[in-house]
Amino acid sequence: MRFIVNKSLLIGLLGLMLGACSAATDTEESSENTTEETVVETVEAIEETEERSIVADEITTTFYPEVTRLRHLTEEDLEWYDIIMTRLNAIDDFSGDRETVYEIAEEYGEDPEELWFNWLEIVDAKWYGDNGNYAILSEAYHKLTSEILEKNIVGENIEHISGGSELDEENLTTSVYQKLHVDGEPHEIAYVIEHRDDFNIAEIIEFSINGEKIDF
């Protein structure tokens, strides 16, 4: 009778041990699954943070670029434009623009330096005058786009690779596209500038990074 009791007790203990092992295994598997899910979620969160990390916490939208009042073109100015441009178009290499203008000034008995500076103003008025009496010239435009990147893109090393822009003369907006390397990683920046107050105010109305629109 004692042997039967002990045997029953042994079977009961063995059952408890097997149950405990099974519970421990289930707990370990559940813990592993939870850990894997946590790791995946953490990696995704890190990737999303890294993708958006080049954007400043607060987008600066209003800028005040350097604006030039354009020259009022006279009949004489238009004549000089035709004379000089015809000569320049006949030259393959435009690097000698200044020398060519000097030569023309001597031919017509004009002061070379005075004609050269007049020529620069005439060209600006011809090229930008369709949009009014004021314009953001090339150097000022470069300063504006550089300031926009400086204010809104975050990184220790920001390298401009390429870009372009298109002016909508009807709506007075400029669409800008730029490719950058930010800390060695390539990114594509796009934004739309709305020009107001004779180009004195440049307002960012759209901004996107790598095709993703940024709300502000």
C-alpha positions as CSV (number, residue, x, y, z in Angstrom):
1,M,0.0,0.0,0.0
2,R,2.9,2.3,0.8
3,F,4.5,1.6,-2.6
4,I,1.3,2.6,-4.4
5,V,1.1,5.9,-2.5
6,N,4.7,6.8,-3.2
7,K,4.2,5.9,-6.9
8,S,1.2,8.1,-7.1
9,L,3.1,10.9,-5.4
10,L,5.9,10.5,-7.8
11,I,3.6,10.7,-10.8
12,G,2.0,13.8,-9.4
13,L,5.4,15.5,-8.8
14,L,6.5,14.6,-12.4
15,G,3.3,16.2,-13.7
16,L,3.9,19.4,-11.8
17,M,7.4,19.6,-13.1
18,L,6.3,19.1,-16.8
19,G,3.6,21.7,-16.3
20,A,6.2,24.2,-14.9
21,C,8.5,23.5,-17.8
22,S,5.7,24.0,-20.3
23,A,4.7,27.3,-18.7
24,A,8.3,28.5,-18.6
25,T,8.7,27.7,-22.4
26,D,5.5,29.6,-23.2
27,T,6.7,32.5,-21.2
28,E,10.1,32.5,-22.9
29,E,8.4,32.3,-26.4
30,S,6.0,35.1,-25.5
31,S,9.0,37.2,-24.2
32,E,10.9,36.6,-27.4
33,N,8.0,37.6,-29.6
34,T,7.4,40.8,-27.6
35,T,11.1,41.6,-27.8
36,E,11.2,41.1,-31.6
37,E,8.1,43.3,-32.0
38,T,9.6,46.0,-29.8
39,V,12.9,45.9,-31.8
40,V,11.0,46.2,-35.1
41,E,9.0,49.2,-33.8
42,T,12.1,50.9,-32.4
43,V,14.0,50.5,-35.7
44,E,11.0,51.9,-37.7
45,A,10.8,54.8,-35.3
46,I,14.5,55.5,-35.6
47,E,14.3,55.4,-39.4
48,E,11.4,57.8,-39.4
49,T,13.2,60.2,-37.1
50,E,16.4,60.0,-39.2
51,E,14.4,60.8,-42.3
52,R,12.8,63.9,-40.8
53,S,15.8,65.0,-38.7
54,I,17.1,67.3,-41.4
55,V,14.1,69.6,-41.1
56,A,14.1,72.3,-38.5
57,D,11.6,72.0,-35.7
58,E,10.0,75.2,-36.9
59,I,9.9,76.2,-40.6
60,T,10.9,79.8,-41.3
61,T,8.6,81.0,-44.0
62,T,9.1,84.8,-44.3
63,F,12.2,86.3,-45.9
64,Y,13.3,89.8,-47.0
65,P,15.6,89.5,-50.0
66,E,17.7,92.2,-51.5
67,V,15.7,93.9,-54.2
68,T,17.0,96.1,-57.1
69,R,15.0,98.8,-58.8
70,L,15.4,98.3,-62.5
71,R,16.6,100.9,-64.9
72,H,13.9,102.7,-67.0
73,L,14.9,101.9,-70.5
74,T,15.1,104.7,-73.0
75,E,15.2,104.5,-76.8
76,E,19.0,105.0,-76.6
77,D,19.3,102.1,-74.1
78,L,17.4,99.8,-76.5
79,E,19.7,100.8,-79.3
80,W,22.8,100.0,-77.2
81,Y,21.2,96.7,-76.3
82,D,20.8,95.7,-80.0
83,I,24.3,96.9,-80.9
84,I,26.1,95.1,-78.0
85,M,23.9,91.9,-78.0
86,T,24.4,91.5,-81.8
87,R,28.2,91.6,-81.3
88,L,28.1,89.2,-78.3
89,N,25.9,86.7,-80.1
90,A,28.5,86.5,-82.9
91,I,31.1,85.4,-80.3
92,D,31.2,81.8,-79.2
93,D,32.9,82.5,-75.9
94,F,30.9,85.0,-73.7
95,S,33.8,85.3,-71.2
96,G,34.9,88.4,-73.0
97,D,31.7,90.4,-72.5
98,R,33.5,93.3,-70.8
99,E,36.3,93.5,-73.4
100,T,33.7,93.5,-76.2
101,V,31.7,96.3,-74.6
102,Y,35.0,98.3,-74.1
103,E,35.8,97.8,-77.8
104,I,32.3,99.0,-78.8
105,A,32.6,102.0,-76.6
106,E,35.9,103.0,-78.2
107,E,34.4,102.6,-81.7
108,Y,31.5,104.9,-80.8
109,G,33.6,107.4,-78.7
110,E,32.0,106.4,-75.4
111,D,33.6,106.0,-72.0
112,P,34.3,102.2,-71.8
113,E,33.6,101.9,-68.0
114,E,30.5,104.0,-68.1
115,L,29.1,102.0,-71.1
116,W,29.9,98.8,-69.3
117,F,27.9,99.7,-66.1
118,N,25.1,101.0,-68.2
119,W,25.1,97.8,-70.2
120,L,24.7,95.7,-67.0
121,E,21.7,97.8,-65.9
122,I,20.2,97.6,-69.4
123,V,20.5,93.8,-69.5
124,D,18.9,93.5,-66.0
125,A,16.0,95.7,-67.1
126,K,15.5,93.7,-70.3
127,W,15.6,90.3,-68.6
128,Y,13.6,91.1,-65.5
129,G,11.5,94.1,-66.5
130,D,8.4,92.0,-67.6
131,N,7.6,91.5,-63.8
132,G,7.6,95.1,-62.8
133,N,10.1,97.8,-61.8
134,Y,11.8,95.7,-59.2
135,A,13.6,92.3,-59.2
136,I,15.8,89.9,-57.2
137,L,18.9,89.7,-59.2
138,S,21.1,86.6,-59.5
139,E,23.4,87.2,-56.6
140,A,20.6,88.3,-54.3
141,Y,18.6,85.2,-55.4
142,H,21.5,83.0,-54.4
143,K,21.6,84.6,-51.0
144,L,17.9,84.1,-50.6
145,T,17.9,80.4,-51.4
146,S,21.0,79.9,-49.2
147,E,19.2,81.6,-46.3
148,I,16.1,79.4,-46.8
149,L,18.3,76.3,-46.5
150,E,20.2,77.7,-43.5
151,K,17.0,78.4,-41.6
152,N,15.1,75.3,-42.4
153,I,17.6,72.4,-43.0
154,V,19.5,71.0,-40.0
155,G,22.9,69.3,-40.5
156,E,26.6,69.7,-39.7
157,N,27.6,69.5,-43.4
158,I,25.1,70.7,-46.0
159,E,26.3,70.5,-49.6
160,H,24.4,71.9,-52.6
161,I,24.6,69.4,-55.5
162,S,22.3,70.8,-58.1
163,G,19.0,72.7,-58.5
164,G,16.8,74.9,-60.6
165,S,13.8,77.2,-60.4
166,E,10.9,78.4,-62.4
167,L,9.1,81.7,-62.1
168,D,5.4,81.9,-62.6
169,E,5.0,85.4,-63.9
170,E,1.2,85.4,-63.6
171,N,1.1,84.4,-60.0
172,L,4.5,85.8,-59.0
173,T,5.7,82.6,-57.4
174,T,9.0,80.8,-57.9
175,S,9.2,77.0,-57.7
176,V,12.6,75.8,-56.4
177,Y,14.1,72.3,-56.7
178,Q,17.4,71.5,-55.0
179,K,19.5,68.3,-54.5
180,L,21.6,68.3,-51.3
181,H,23.9,66.1,-49.4
182,V,23.2,66.5,-45.7
183,D,25.9,64.9,-43.6
184,G,26.7,62.7,-46.6
185,E,23.1,61.6,-47.2
186,P,21.3,62.7,-50.5
187,H,18.0,64.6,-50.2
188,E,15.7,66.4,-52.5
189,I,14.3,69.7,-51.4
190,A,11.4,71.5,-53.1
191,Y,9.5,74.7,-52.1
192,V,7.4,77.5,-53.6
193,I,8.1,81.2,-52.9
194,E,5.3,83.7,-53.2
195,H,6.6,87.2,-54.0
196,R,4.9,90.2,-52.5
197,D,5.4,94.0,-52.1
198,D,7.5,94.5,-55.2
199,F,9.6,91.3,-54.4
200,N,10.5,92.7,-51.0
201,I,8.7,89.9,-49.2
202,A,9.4,86.2,-50.1
203,E,6.9,83.9,-48.4
204,I,7.4,80.1,-48.4
205,I,3.9,78.6,-49.1
206,E,4.9,75.0,-49.8
207,F,7.9,72.9,-48.6
208,S,8.7,69.3,-49.1
209,I,11.6,66.9,-48.3
210,N,12.2,63.8,-50.6
211,G,8.7,64.2,-52.0
212,E,7.0,64.4,-48.6
213,K,5.1,67.6,-47.9
214,I,6.0,69.3,-44.6
215,D,3.1,70.9,-42.7
216,F,3.7,74.3,-41.1
